[in-house]
Amino acid sequence: METDRTNKDVLLKGVKLLGIALACMFTGPILAYISQTKLKTPIDNVVLIIAIIICCLALFFGFKGINTILDSMFKKKIK
């Protein structure tokens, strides 16, 4: 009798997505902080908008990575 096992390829994909989320979790707030503490120039607003987009991407990649990891562990394999 064969048991269901974790799909290693899908698990690796989920871990990569979580790595991207981790990078975005650090980059977004750092850029937001930098754009608010510098002397006010017109480019600071653009940097703040980019920082907000990166923070939203961190949320997206985090949820997508966790969902992918859970799929690799619990999803039934179709034969």
Buried (B, 14 or more C-beta within 10 A) or exposed (E): EEEEEEBEEBBEBBEEBBEBBBBBBEBBBEBBEEBEEEEEEEEBEEBBEBBBEBBEBBEBBBEBBBEBBEBBEEEEEEE
